[in-house]
Amino acid sequence: MNKYQRLALFLNRVGQPDYRLRQISESIFSQKEINFAKMFFLPLELRRELAEEFGPWLSIKAIRKDFSSQAKKVLFSLPDNNRIEAVSMTYRNWQSACLSSQAGCPLGCVFCATGKMGLVRNLTTDEILDQLLFFYLKEEGVDTVSFMGMGEPLLNDNLFEVLEVITDKRFFNISPRRTNISTVGILPNLKRLIDVFPSVNIALSLNSSFPKQRRLLMPIEKKFPLKKIFPILNYHIRTNRRKVFLSYILLSGVNDSTQHASALISLIRSQGNEAYLYHVNLISFHPAAGLTFKPSSPRRTDFFKNQLLRAGIGVTKRRSLGLSLQDACGQLTT
Ligand code: SF4
């Protein structure tokens, strides 16, 4: 059970009126005060009880911060001393938080620094929410939330509880439409996500339209192949009329050829009536220690992009605000 649920139950148990939860929530999310001892609107005895029951509200500690003009990368220490990272980005006064769902990741995509670590463990609901709360307390609110940090969010069932709290009007109150889940396509939970949170934005980490090559880049292709993922995404488009994003990290000489662009165009066109709601995000690769790939040149990137545009496919070159921090979402490591 997460601490927001525990808080509601606790207030109920000690006989507090219903408005107490709203008061405390306002203190946390509007006044940005998380210290129960300083919530002077509460009776003294209740302040003491809350501090005793919950201890410090943030369960994770920021131990290193790297700031560039538009991105803030924070290294957090978890209660068991494992470490994770999260990034907050600002673009035209728009605050976006990129969160981790796992310490490490078991999926071993060969271009990913996190994948090199292997899985340490899934993060608890509170540990994920606390990354967001940390930025909430520091920034002028958070406008969008992305699960593109360390780990594969759909391998962690706690994600569903996290989404409930994030979208809960009493707490973070962030619209599901401003929530982005980046996944390699973990099928059972992808279908569950679509059914339970039909409005969240889904980005499939694609990176190659050739199944054989995708399997080399992303071993999970063997278990959850594109040919099984696309019918689920098409079901989402048909049922919920939501755009689906295809993330494509451009790796020089690996997946950025004319043939790769043509294969991507064919893959999207082969989705028939649903093809028009697929949108490609081209992402530049960030070299990291232990990874031998190189980013595609700006010229090659533009060429790739123009091929898609000429074919009538929606495509965006993603601004990567994490660049100056030597990292970007999906490529984090501690
Ligand atoms: S790209 Fe995502 S799924 Fe693949 S290893 Fe990295 S964190 Fe895991």
Residues whose N, C-alpha, C, O or C-beta is under 5 A from the ligand:
A	BS01	SF4	C105 L107 G108 C109 C112 T114 G115 G149 M150 G151 E152 V184 G330
